[in-house]
């Protein structure tokens, strides 16, 4: 092979190498961007999970309060009936 041909081959290989390096750098930048997005999404998902846990806890608490309230309402109704009966007995 002639020296000139070898130089042409080397030049083409150098050009290919430069293009490949540029593409790899571009891919690295994209991957870094994707990593940042994934970290952001992970943080948002964690916040959503915390809010969901708080919602479940509040639902449980509200259910307990509703049960207590229902029992209290029944007790008040029973007491109201008893007071009416006592008033009739006293008045009667």
N, C-alpha and C positions, 0 to 999 in steps of 0.2 A: 504494500500500500504506500501511496505517496504521502509525503508529509502534509501536503495541502489537504488531502482527503481526511487525514487524521485530525487536523485542526478544525475542519468543518464538523466532523463528528463530535469533537470535544466542545465546540461552540454550541451545537444543538443540545448536547447533554447538559451543558451549563444552563442553557435557556430552559430546558425541561426542569432542571433542579430548582431554578429560581421560581418558576411557576408553581411547582409542587410546594415549595416553602411558603409561598404566598397563600396558597390554598389551605395549607395546614394552619397557618396563622389565622386565616379567616375562620376556619373550623374551630380553632381554639377559642376565638372571640365569641363565636356563636354558642359554644358549649358553656363558656363562663356566663353568658347571658341567660342561658337555659337554667344553669345552676342557681343563679340569683332568683329567677322566677319561681323555681321549685321551692327554694327556701322561703320566699314570700308566701307562696301558696300553703306551705306547711305551717307557717305561723298563723295564717288566716284560719286554716282548718283547726288548729289548736284552740284559737279563740272561739270558733263556732262550737267545738266540743265542750268547752268550758261553759258557754252560754246554755247549751243543751243540758248539761249536767245541772246547772242552776235552775233551769226550767223544770226538770224532773223533781228536784228537791222541793221547789215551790209548789208543784202539783201535789206531792205527797203531803206537805204541810197544809195546803188548802183542803185536801180531802179529810185530814184529821180534824181541822177546824170545823168543817161542814158537819162531820159526825158529832162533834161536841155540841155544835149549835143545834142540831136536830134533837139531841138528847135534852138539851136545855129547854128547847121549845116544848117538848113533850112534858117536861117537869112543870113548866109554867102553866101549861094547859091543865094538868092535873091539879095544881095548886089553885088555879082559878075556879075549877069545879068544886074543890073542897071549900073554898071561901064562900062560894054561893050557897052551898049546903049549910055551912055554919051560920050564915046570915039568916037563912030561912028558919033554922032551929032557934036562933036567938029571937027573931021577930015573931016566931010562931007560937 
